[in-house]
Amino acid sequence: MRFSTRAIHVGEEPTKPTGAVVPIYQVSTFRQSEPGVEGEYVYARKKSHHILAVEDLYGGTRRLFDRIMRNFGIEFSYFDGTNVRDLEAGFRPETKMVWLETPTNPLLKIIDISASAKIGHDHNALLAVDNTFMSPYLQQPLKLGAHIVVHSTTKYLGGHGDLIGGAVIVSDPAVYEKVRFAENAVGAVSGPLDCWLVLRGSRRSL
């Protein structure tokens, strides 16, 4: 049994109450049980934090860090991801996260996730890994000590060039609650058709 055999029907159970096997709900909001009481589905960031990021970084991510997030008082510095001593030397008291890509984009440098995770844990910093290039089929950073994994679902998980999206996977319940709150607060939610396209693409690409 291969990975694709196990993954192909994940999340495909018939939906209630209709029994639909393609669960797309084309709605913009959900009923509240009573005014002000939200159900599971509904229509933090702090200043002076520092993030260490690998220097060979996808251009869109670097633009987000340097030209958007810096405006909110978050500082970024960059290190050679192939040298764990460079990572260790970059830590400050206010460092809260290490951001990796491996393989990196565009130079395809390979970074030791486990070694980076150990250093991050020693400094009480979260480790986030952009796993877009490898996909979950070839690399599972959570098993190597990462707290957060991100994917551009536009690429290999979608696989057909017909959607734009992203995914965040976490191992820590506290981090999950923060991500879920931010997702709801800023509206960073894919539409139902885009979600279905990722599901379709992942069946074929994995």
N, C-alpha and C positions, 0 to 999 in steps of 0.2 A: 504494500500500500504506500503510495507516494503522497507528498504534501498536498498536491492538487486534489487527490482523491478525498482527503479529509476535509479540505477547505471548500469544495465546490458547492455544497448545500448549506453552509453556515448562514444562519439568519433567514432561512427560506421557509420556515414553518408557516403553514396557512394562518392568516390573520383572523382575529375575532372581531365582530360576530359574523362576518361575511364568509369566511373560509377562503378568501382570495389568495392565490398563490403568487401574485405580483403585488406586493403591499405598497402601493403608491397612494398617498392621501394628499390630494391637491387642494389643501386648505391653508388659510393664513392665520387662523387662531383656533383655540380650543375652548370648550365650555368650562366654566367654573362651577364647582358643586354649589357654591353660593357666592354672593358678591364679595370680592376680595380674597377668596380662598382658591388658590391656584392648584392645579393638578400637576402631574409629572411634566406635561408639556405646556408652555406658555409662550403668548405672543411676546486684583487690585495692584492697582499699581502704586508703588511708592517711590519718592525721590531719593537721590543720593545712593542708589544701588549701583553696583559695578558688575559688568559681565565680561568674562574672558571668552573670546571667540577665536576659532582657528583662522589663520590669516588667509589661506586659500579658500575663499568662501563664495558661494553662489552670489552673483552680482545683485540680484533682487533682494537677498537677505541683507547684504552689506548696505544697500541703499536704505532699507527699512531701519537698520540700526543707526546709521550715521546721519540720515537726513530726516527721519521721523522720530524715532525713540529718544534721540538726544534732546529733542525739544521738550521732553517730559522730565528732564533732569537725570536720566539714566546714562551712565558712562560706559563706554566700551573700549577695550584694548585688545590687541590681536597678538597671537603667539604662533610659533612654529609647531603645528600639531604632531609632527613626527619626532619631536624632542620633548619628552616629559619633563626634563629639567627646565625647559623654557616655560612650560605650564606652571610648574611649581613656583618659579621666580615671579610670575605675573600676579600672584594673589595679593590682595589688599584686605584689610579688616572688613571693608564694605563689599567684598566680592560675594555675590549671591548665586551666580550661575556660571557654568562652563558650557559653551556651545560648540559642538563638533559637527563636521560632515566627514564621512568616510565611506567610500572614497570621496575625496574632495572634488569640487567642481570649480574650475575646469581641469586642474592638473592631475586629478586621480591619485592624490597622495593617500596612503593608507595610514590610519591612526589606530593606536592600541586603545580600544575602548575600555578594557578592563583596568589597565594601568591609569588611564585618565580618571576613571571612576573612583579608584582608590584614593588618588590625590584629592579629588573633589570631596569625597566623603570625609577625609581627614580635616578639611577646611569647612565642613558643614555647608557645602555648596551643592546646589542641584546640578545634575548633568543632563543636558539635552542633546540629542543626536538627530541630525537630519539623515534619515535612512532611505531617501528617495532612490538613489542609484542602485542600492542593493536589493531593496524590497524585502518584505518579511520572509520571502522564500529562501533567501541566501544569508540573511543576517537578522538576528533578534537582539537589539541592544539592551532591552530590559533584562535579559538573561545575563548580560555582561556588566550590569551595575548601573545602567542609565535609569534616571527617574522619568524622563520624558522622551518620546520618540515622535518625530514629525515626518510626514510624507507629503510631497506634492502628488495628489491623486491624478493630476493632469497627465502625468507621465506614465510609468509602468503599470500602476494599479488600474488606471483607466484604459490605457493601451490603444485607444482608437483615435486620439486627437479630436475628440468631440465634446470635451468638458473642461472646465477650470475649477479646481477645488483643492482642498488640503485635509489632512487628518492629523489629530493629536492623540497619542496613546500614552497613558501614564501608569505608573506602578504604585503611587502613593495616594490613598484616599483623600488626604488634605489637599494635595495638588489637583486631584480630580474635581473637587468641589470648587476650587478657584477657577479652573478652566471652564467648568460648566456655567458658573456665574458670569464670567466674561463673555462666553459664547452667547448667553441669553441677553446680556446687557447691551452688547454692541451689534447683535444680529448676525454674527458670523456663522450662519447656518446654511448649508447647501439645500437647494430645492429638492423635492422628492424625485424628480426625473434625473437630476445629477447624481443623487445617491444610487438610484437604480443603475445608471450607466457605469458607476464605479463597481458595483456588485457584478454586473455583467462582464466588465473588463477584467476584474480580478479572477473570475472563473477561468478565463481563457489565457491570461498572462501567467498565472501561477500553476 
